[in-house]
């Protein structure tokens, strides 16, 4: 279960109006740790806009839909009211009007987004104060040592980072082959395969390290972290 109280090395930070738990590098001195936590909280402060302003992120979509609906109805009614004798002329005028309404709705939505939508960018990442993964949160208790939480979080994070890098390389290589726009030819594919092989080996090492950390701390890795994802 998540921690119930703040303690040295394990602190809550309000991000996007939600309390999230972070673990502090145990190598830091108390003063350095306090400074790092304070800096993270300052960085996260702009994301806490309150429920009222958070609703504004839906304002651009609402404006777009309402403008499109009203404009579309106005175009249809206007075309039907005109004394047009040819069906082709009525259809052409209607299509042109609907396109104009669509362009206007998009422009108005972007204008509203620039003025009203809150900035929901997250806090600046820190190498000294890192978020505790959800699965790790479900494992730790109030008496779990912060150093153990740091070790587990770092081990899990390394597995995730290497796995993400591997899939990014594989996806980029596959997209290049599909588009048939690669300038590197077969050699580029071979390089990508070697890079993937290196990342797979590194991920396997990271998984082994996570198992060792788990054995030392009592952490139980999730299935997707306990083995190499192939």
Secondary structure, DSSP 8 states (H G I E B T S, - for coil): ---SS-BTTEEEEEETTEEEEEEE-TTS-HHHHHHHHHHHHHHHHTT--HHHHHGGGGHHHHHHHHHHHHHHHHHHHHHHHS----HHHHHHHHHHHHHHHHHHHHHHHHHHHHHHS---------SSEEE--HHHHHH--TTS-HHHHHHHHHHHHHHHHHHHHHHHHHHHHHHHHHHT--SSHHHHHHHHHHHHHHHHHHHHHHHHHHHHHHHHHT----TTTSS---
